[in-house]
Amino acid sequence: MSRRFLPLVALSLVACSNSDTASTPDTSGGEDTSVVADGASDTGSDMGTPVDTGVDTGTPVDTGTPVDGGPTDTSPSDAGCGPAPAAPTTVLKPTPGELFYGQLGLGGLSIGESAILVGPDGTVVVVDVGNDSHDDDIAKGLTDFTGATKVDHIVVTHFHSDHGDGLAGLLGRITLKGKIVHRGFTDFTAAANDATIQDLQRDRGAPAAAGGLCNAASAPPCAPSSWVGSYPATACPGLATADLALGSGALLDFVAANGFIGADRYDKVVSPFLTSDSNGENARSVVAVVQRGPFRMLLAGDLTGGGSVTDDVESFYASRLGAAAGIDARGVDVLHASHHGRNTSSNATWVARLLPADGKSRNALMGVSTAHIGSPHAEVLTALLSSGRLSSGKAWTTRVATTGATAAGLVDAQGGRILLSTLEGGAAYAIQAVRADGTLIESRAFRSVHACP
């Protein structure tokens, strides 16, 4: 599609400018066992013509043999960590007191990504809303996970159609209680799409306050025809105020957006953002850390790391994650590999910072839809899986799209879902690949690295 896509926010007819409203943050302060069900990962044969890709496909290369299904697998202990709980033998569901995350497998002929986060107190957050053909998939995920279509908050990591174009359709199918968090009404790119914001203004008034993280010196008018310039961001106050409390000390902590992290900004310290292609929008993606007790997971939309001629925002953020997000040398337990496992993202500096090769088990996951032709890229799988980086952990994908790469250590949900739940209040966690028909492909449990000495 060639339409511009304006930052997304649930609003009334009169609300068109930045209006950050903060929630009150609820702050909080291994070995793996696994079950592998019948069926091995495959290279993916789901066909589809991508629509409005907004991405460069690269040249994927098959890097190895797909994961081999087999009997229960008990992995050796990580150095310094106690034994992990037994891997669940049934499909994970949200459990009171624990954090749940479900990466959805989106089908159809349009690219898209979406995940559902359920907090220990039942707070429901949808992270990205796919394309305009994916509201059925998301609504079904909500019903499967929570038994309802009630959502507390929505996060749109950036303004490409595969992450935000499904918003209008989804708002017509859910009850939204809270706000929609996005990077703000700033720095409009050529890949933006005004149709969604216009639809919301005319037809989709919603009970949500604006959730823009960044502000421009002047707010853009409602009518796209009246926009003048790009409305460059001057500050991102929402990074300090918009964190979402999930109960029992669990938190969705917004760390960076639009090149801003802490007191620094990419376009001032490094260089102006590239404007030659749509990856300039990816580079502005919202970065957030999900935490429950010792457990940490990082989400970064389609954040770029310099591959395929993109802005290397990953390296810029990597050296600042300690101060901005409290991520120490142990990194995180689970990394969402940005941009659907494509080689614009997951560079060596970023991966080493968040998934250090220290002998402890970690995992990476990625959301790949049918039409993300070529995903995941071989370079990304190599970065994640080479040299034993993940120890007993794996890379997990909702699917291997047509011509996407495979590798030993990659678990393919074959169009299904990647599910994750903390255990023991975040001291451990389980992760699973589940087919679209509900069949469990693989299930593993790990000790959270921050729970290890």
N, C-alpha and C positions, 0 to 999 in steps of 0.2 A: 504494500500500500504506500501511497505517496502523501497521505494526509499528515499534517503536523499533529503532534501529540502533546498537549499541554500537561503540566504537572497535575496529578490527580488528587482530588480532595472531595469528600462528601460535603456538600454545602447547599445553602439556600439560594434563592435567586439573587439576593443582594450581596452574598459573600463571594468575592472573586479575588481578593488580595490575600497576602499573608496574614494569618491569624493564629500564631502558635499558641496552643493551650497545653500546658504541661500537666501530666499526671504526676502523682507523688510517687517517686521510686520507692520500692520495697527492697532495700539493699541487703546483701548477704556478704555478708562478709567479703597396663597390668597383665596380670595373667588373663588369658581368655579361654573360655570353654565354648564349644560350638556344636551345633547340630546341623548337618548338611542333609537336606532332603533329596529325594530322587530328582534327577534331571540336572544336566550341566548347563553352565552359561553358554550362550551361543553368540554368533557374530551379529545377530539381528537381521531379519529379513522383511521387516515391516516397511512397505513402500509408501511413499507420499511425496507430493511436490511441495516444497517449502513455499510459504507465502510470506512476503515481507520479511526476509530473513534478518536483515540488519546485522549480519555477521559475515565474516569471510570464512570459507569452508576449509582452507588449507589443503594439504595433501596427506590424508591419513595413511598410516602404514600399519599393517598387522604386526604387533610386537611380540606375539607369543601365542600360547595355547590357552583357550578359554578355561575357566575354573572347572575342575572335575568334581562332579557330584560324588558323594560317597557316604560312608557311615559317620556316626558321631565322631567328632575330632576334638580331642583335648590338647590344647597347645601348651608348651612348656611355660613355666612361670617367668614373668619379667623380673629383671634384677631389682631387688629391694621391695617388690610388691607382694602383698599377700595373695592368696588364691581368689580368683574371681568367682562369683556365684555361677551355678550351673546355667547354661544357655537355655532359655525358655523353649519348650517344645510345642507351644501353641502360639498363634499369631498375637502379637502385642496389641494391647488396647490401652487407652489412657487409664491411669490408676491414681486415685486420690493420694496426694502427698508426693507424687513423682512427676517429672517433666516428660512430656511425650512429643515426638516430632514425626510427621509423616510426609515424605517427599512423594508427590503424586506422579504417576505415569500418565501423561496426557497424550491422547491420540489424535486422529483426524489429520487433515491436510494443512493445518496451520501450526507453526511453531509456538511453543508456550512452555511456561514453567510456573509451578505453584507448590506450596507446602503448607501444612497446617500444624500449628504449635498449640498444645494444650498444657496449661500450667498446672502445678500441684493443686491449686484451688479451683480448677475447672475453667480458668480464663482461656478463651479461644482467640488465637491470632492467625489470620491468613497472611502468609508471606508471598507476595506476588499472586496475580490472578489470571495468568495465562492470556490467551488471545480470545477473540469474541466468540469462538466456538467451544470454549472449555468450561463454561459455567456449569454444564451438566456434570463434568468430572469433579469439579470442586464441591458442588452441592452434595454429590454422592459421597465424597470423602468426608464431609462434615457429618452427614447422617451415619455413615459407617463408624466413625470415630466417637461421635458424641450423642448420636440418636436424635439430633436436631439440626436446624440450620441457623442457629443463633451465633453471632460472631461479636466478640468484644471489640477487636481492632483489626485493621488491615494495614499491612506495610507494602508499599510499592517501591522497590529498590531503585528503579530508574524508569524513564519514560519511553522505552521501546514497546512496541505493540505486543510482543510475546510475553511481557511481564505486566502490562497494564490495560490492554485493550479489552479484557474480559470484565472490567469493573462495572460498566453499566448493566450488563446482563446479570452479573452476580448480585448487584444491589437490588435487582428486582426479585431475587429468589431467597434472600436472607433477611434476618433482622439484625441490623448493625446497631450496637449499643454505644460504642465509643468513637474513636477517631481513625482517620486514615493518615498514616505517617508516610511522608515522601520527602524528597530532597528540597522542595520549596519552589516557589514561583520565580525561578531565576535561571539564567543561562540557557535560554531556549535554544535547542539545536535543530538542525534540518530534519532530524528523524522524529521530532515531536509531532503529536497528533492532537489537533484541537477538537476533533469530533466528540471525544469522550467528555471533555469538560463542558462543551455546549449541551450535550445530552443531559448531563447532570444538572446544569442550570435550568433547563427548560422543564425537565420531566422527572428528575430523580432526587428531589430534596430528601436529605437523609439526616437522622439524629446524630450527626457526628460533627465535632469541631474540627477546624483546619489543623493539620498536623505537619505543616512545612517545617523542615529543620533549618533552612537557610533563608535569608532575607535579601532582597535587592534594595537599592537606595529609594526606588519608587516602585509602587505596586503596578503590575500590568493591568490594563483595562480588561473588561470581560470579553469584548469582541476581538478576535484575532486580527481582524482587518485594521484595528487601531493600535496594534503593537508597534512600538518604535524601538529598534535595536533588540538586544538579547536580554536585557535586564540582568546584568552581572551581579553575582552575589557579593555582598559586603561583609556579611557575618553569618554564622550558623548557631544562634543561641539555643536552638532546639536540641543540639547535641548534649547540652548540659541539663535540659529540663524535660525531655520527652520520653525518657526511659519508661518501659511498661512493666509494672509489677505483675507477677504471675502467681504469687502466693508462696508461703513457706520460705520466704527469702529469695525465691527464684526471680530472675530479672531478664528482660530483653534490653540490653544496654546499647544505645546507639553511640558509636565510636567515631565515625567519620562519614562525610558526605560531600559531594561536589568539590573534592580536593582539599577540604578543610579537616584538620585533625589537631586537637589541642589548640595551641596558639599559632600553628603553622598552616600554610596553604600551598598546595602544589604549584599553582600558577605564579606565585611570587617567589618561591624558593627554587624551583626547578625551571619551568618554562610555561608559557601559555599552553592551554590545551589545544590539541590538534583539531582542526575543523574540516579536514579533507574527506572524512568519511564518518559513518554512523558510530564508529567505536568511540568517538569523542563523548557520546552520551553514555556508553558503557563505563567510561573512566570516571564518571560522576556518581556511580552507584553508591547507595547507602551501605555502610559496613556496620554490623551489629554483632555483639557477643551474647549468646544465650548461656545462662549459668544457673545451676541448681546445686548448692553445696559445693563440693570440689569440682564438679563436672563443668567443662567449658566446651562450647561449640561456636565456631565463627562462621557467619553468613556474610557474603559480600556481593550478591547480585551477579553482575557481569563485569566486575572490576577488572581493569586491564593491567598487564605487566610488561608491556613493550613488545610482545610478539606480534608478528604481522603488521608492523609499523603502527603501533598504538602507544599511548602514553604509559610510561612505567610508573603508575601510581602505587602499585603493590610494593615496590622497593622503598618508595617515599614513606608509605605508611608503616612498613615493617620495622623500621628503626624507631618508630614513635609509639608502638603499641603498648610498651611498658607503662609509659606515663599516661597515655590516654585511656587505656583499658585495663591496666593492671595485669597484663599478660607477661609473666616472667619467662625465664629461659626454658621452662618446661613446655611452653606453647599451649596448645589446646588438645582436647581428646579427639574431637572430630572437626574436620575442615570441610566446608562446602566448597568444592572446586568450582570456581567461577566460570561463567560463560559456557555452561553446558559441556565442560571438559574440553574446551577449544584452546588452541595454542596462542591466543591473544592473552591468556591468563595463566595463573599457576606457575610463575617463573621460579627460578632456583632460589632466589633470596627469600621470597614469600613462603615457599614450601619449607625451606630450612628453618625459618623463624617460627613457624606455627607447628610444624611436624618434625622436630629435631630428631636426628638419628642417634638416639641415646640408649637403644636397647629396650625401650618401653613401647608397648603396643598402642597404636593410634589408628584412626580410620579416616577415610575421605569419602565423600559422597557427591553425586552430581545428578541434576535433573535434566534428562534428555527426552524430548518428545519425538514422536514418529518422524516429523518433518525436519528435525535437526540433522540433515544429511551430513555424514562425515563425523559425527560425534559418537564417542570421545576421540580426540586426536592422540596419535601415538606419542607425541612429545610430552603430553600431560601425563599419560600413564607411566612413561619412563620416569618423569620427575617424581611421581608419587610412589612408585613401586620398586625402583632400582635400589641396590645396595642395602636391602633389608630395612629401608627407612621406617616402614610401618610395623616392623617386627612381626608379631602374629596377627596384626590387623590387616585390613583389606581396603581396596577401593570398591565402591558400590555405585551402580548406576541404575536408573529406572529402566533403561534399555540401551542396547548398542544399536544405533541407527544405521541405515543403509550406508555401506562403505566406512563405517566407524571402525576403529581399531579395537582389538582385544589383547589381553595379556594374562599370563599366569598371575593370580592375585586379584583379578577383577571379577566381581560378582554381579551378574546381570539379572535384573528382575524381569526381563523379557516383556516390558510394557506394563509391569505391575508397579509396586510401591517399595520404597525403602522406609522401614519403620525403625524408630529408636525410642527407647525409654530409659530414664535413669532408674537405678536400683539403689536401695539402702540410702535414700536421700541424696543421691548424687555421688556417693562413694564408689559406685560401679554403674555400668550401663549395659544394655543389650541392644543389638542392632540386627535387623533381619531384612532379607529380600523375599518379597511375597508376590506371586503371580497375580494377574488381574482376576483370576478365578478364585483367589484366596488360598491357593496352595503355597505352603511354606517351602521356599527353595533352600535357604540357608539361615541359620540363627547362631549368633555368637554373643558371648558376654565378656566384659573386660573390667578390670579395675581402673578407675579414673586416675590419671597420672598425678593429679594434685592430691590424691589420697595416699600416694606412695611416699615413703621417706625421702 
